[in-house]
Amino acid sequence: MKIYPGEINKAIEILREGKSINYEGVTSVEFDKFGDTLGLFLEVDLKKGKLKGKKLR
């Protein structure tokens, strides 16, 4: 079952029923079953209102 941002209550109920969920976050970063990221993304820092690229993962 796909869960989107803002659906935490729905996610909790599904998990209580013993079912699994697939959280579709706002970043589109996906994880494998070990928690490692799939694909590439840029890690950024937000300091003093400005974004600065930190690391390409």
C-alpha positions as CSV (number, residue, x, y, z in Angstrom):
1,M,0.0,0.0,0.0
2,K,1.5,3.3,-1.0
3,I,1.5,6.1,1.6
4,Y,2.1,9.7,0.7
5,P,3.2,12.7,2.8
6,G,0.5,13.7,5.3
7,E,-0.9,10.2,5.6
8,I,0.8,9.1,8.8
9,N,-2.5,8.1,10.5
10,K,-3.4,5.9,7.5
11,A,0.1,4.4,7.7
12,I,-0.2,3.6,11.4
13,E,-3.5,1.9,11.0
14,I,-2.2,-0.3,8.1
15,L,0.8,-1.3,10.1
16,R,-1.4,-2.1,13.1
17,E,-3.3,-4.5,10.9
18,G,0.0,-6.3,10.2
19,K,0.2,-5.1,6.6
20,S,3.2,-3.5,5.0
21,I,3.4,0.0,3.5
22,N,5.5,1.8,0.8
23,Y,6.2,5.3,1.9
24,E,6.4,7.6,-1.2
25,G,8.1,10.6,0.3
26,V,8.4,14.1,-1.3
27,T,12.0,13.5,-2.4
28,S,11.5,10.5,-4.7
29,V,14.5,8.8,-3.1
30,E,13.9,5.0,-2.8
31,F,15.4,2.5,-0.5
32,D,16.1,-1.2,-0.9
33,K,15.2,-3.7,1.8
34,F,18.4,-3.0,3.7
35,G,17.8,0.8,3.8
36,D,20.3,1.7,1.2
37,T,19.4,4.3,-1.4
38,L,18.7,3.5,-5.0
39,G,19.8,5.8,-7.7
40,L,21.6,9.2,-7.3
41,F,20.6,12.3,-5.3
42,L,22.3,15.4,-4.1
43,E,22.6,15.9,-0.3
44,V,22.3,19.6,0.6
45,D,22.8,21.8,3.6
46,L,20.5,24.7,4.4
47,K,22.3,27.5,6.1
48,K,21.2,31.1,6.5
49,G,18.4,30.5,4.0
50,K,20.6,29.2,1.3
51,L,21.0,25.7,-0.1
52,K,24.5,24.4,-0.7
53,G,25.3,21.1,-2.4
54,K,27.1,18.8,0.0
55,K,27.5,15.4,-1.4
56,L,26.3,13.4,-4.5
57,R,25.1,10.0,-3.4
